[in-house]
Structure formats: C-alpha cells, structure tokens
C-alpha cells in the first residue's frame, strides 16, 4: 500500500459503547466499512501483528499516540491501528494502553489485511495468520 492508493471495501465487525445499554458491558455490535473509516479524510493507517504483544504495546501504538499532535499539525485527521484481532481484544488493548487519540480497527478475519497483501503466516509464533 502507498499514499493515495484506493483501499479495498471491507466490513469490520466492531463493538461500540452505547450509553443506552445498562450493565457492565454497555457495548453493541456495529458494522463499519472501509469507507466509514476513511472516506474524505486524511488518515494514517498502521498495522501490527497483535494487540498485547511486547513491541506493539511498548513502541508502535504508544509512538503513534504520542505523535498525534505532530501528525495533526500536518493535516492528519485520524490515526487508525489495525490488527488481525477481534473487537473485544482491540478495545481492551486500547483501554489498557490508555489510548485516546489513535482509534483501533479489528480485522478479526484478516479480510482487509489479506486484500492489501499483508496477511502472513505466523504459526511459528503461535499467532496464526497476522499482519
């Protein structure tokens, strides 16, 4: 992928907070498409092998979070982090990392990652297919 290249249209199964839902899990399912996330915006999308992995948690995600203001000064409207993890994992990881500026996208089935040619076999690490 490179800047300006058209992204494949994919639907992501996400969990979003809904204050109308009572109880300890106030989230509902919401389908989000590639266009919902990216259309008409100047964004950064980065991908990583997995939530809660050491390098991703120590350097990659915090680096983009800490650099958000610098990117915004250059006209970037949103920064997205995608991983071949489900919505539950991605949301908990963002919460555990104290992330406020970077938005996470779950590519649970790896469909988007496959369509952009970045799906790799990480069975040697026990990960299965990852980005």
For each residue, the residues with C-beta under 8 A, 3 or more apart:
1: 5 7 116 117 118
2: 5
3:
4:
5: 1 2
6:
7: 1 34 38 112 116
8: 34 112 115 116
9: 33 34 35
10: 33 34 107 111 112 115
11: 31 32 33
12: 31 32 33 37 105 106 107 108 112
13: 29 31 86 87 106 108
14: 29 30 31 32 87 105 106
15: 27 28 29 30 87 88 91
16: 27 28 30
17: 26 27
18: 21 26 27 28
19: 26
20:
21: 18 25 26 27 28
22: 26
23: 26
24:
25: 21
26: 17 18 19 21 22 23
27: 15 16 17 18 21 91
28: 15 16 18 21
29: 13 14 15
30: 14 15 16
31: 11 12 13 14
32: 11 12 14 36 37 105
33: 9 10 11 12 36 37
34: 7 8 9 10 37 38 39 112
35: 9 38 39
36: 32 33 39
37: 12 32 33 34 43 78 80 105
38: 7 34 35 41 43 45 80
39: 34 35 36
40:
41: 38 77 78
42: 75 76 77
43: 37 38 76 77 78 79 80
44: 64 71 76 78 79 80
45: 38 79 80 82 105
46: 60 64 79 80 81 82
47: 81 82 83 113 118 131
48: 53 56 60 61 81 82 83 131
49: 53 56 83 84 122 127 130 131
50: 53 56 83 84 85 127 130
51: 56 57 83 85 89 90 92 93 104
52: 56 57 89 93 96
53: 48 49 50 56 57
54: 57 58
55: 58 59 60
56: 48 49 50 51 52 53 59 60 61 83
57: 51 52 53 54 60 61 62 93 97
58: 54 55 62
59: 55 56 62 63
60: 46 48 55 56 57 63 64 81
61: 48 56 57 64 65 81 93 97 99 102
62: 57 58 59 65 66 97
63: 59 60 66 67
64: 44 46 60 61 67 68 71 79 81 101 102
65: 61 62 68 97 99 100 101 102
66: 62 63
67: 63 64 70 71
68: 64 65 71 72 79 101 102
69: 72 73
70: 67 73 74
71: 44 64 67 68 74 76 79
72: 68 69 75 76 77
73: 69 70
74: 70 71
75: 42 72
76: 42 43 44 71 72 79
77: 41 42 43 72
78: 37 41 43 44 103
79: 43 44 45 46 64 68 71 76 101 102 103
80: 37 38 43 44 45 46 102 103 104 105
81: 46 47 48 60 61 64 90 94 102 103 104 105
82: 45 46 47 48 104 105 106 107 112 113 131
83: 47 48 49 50 51 56 90 104 106 107 130 131
84: 49 50 107 108 109 110 113 119 128 129 130 131
85: 50 51 89 90 93 106 107 108
86: 13 89 90 106 108
87: 13 14 15 90 91 106 108
88: 15 91 92
89: 51 52 85 86 92 93 106
90: 51 81 83 85 86 87 93 94 104 105 106
91: 15 27 87 88 94 95 104
92: 51 88 89 95 96
93: 51 52 57 61 85 89 90 96 97 104
94: 81 90 91 97 99 102 104
95: 91 92 98 99
96: 52 92 93
97: 57 61 62 65 93 94
98: 95
99: 61 65 94 95 102 104
100: 65
101: 64 65 68 79
102: 61 64 65 68 79 80 81 94 99
103: 78 79 80 81
104: 51 80 81 82 83 90 91 93 94 99
105: 12 14 32 37 45 80 81 82 90
106: 12 13 14 82 83 85 86 87 89 90
107: 10 12 82 83 84 85 110 111 112 113 131
108: 12 13 84 85 86 87
109: 84
110: 84 107 113 114 119 129 130 131
111: 10 107 114 115
112: 7 8 10 12 34 82 107 115 116
113: 47 82 84 107 110 116 118 119 130 131
114: 110 111 117 118 119 129
115: 8 10 111 112
116: 1 7 8 112 113
117: 1 114
118: 1 47 113 114 131
119: 84 110 113 114 129 130 131
120: 129 130 131
121: 124 128 129
122: 49 125 126 127 128 129 130
123: 126 127 128
124: 121
125: 122
126: 122 123
127: 49 50 122 123 130
128: 84 121 122 123
129: 84 110 114 119 120 121 122
130: 49 50 83 84 110 113 119 120 122 127
131: 47 48 49 82 83 84 107 110 113 118 119 120
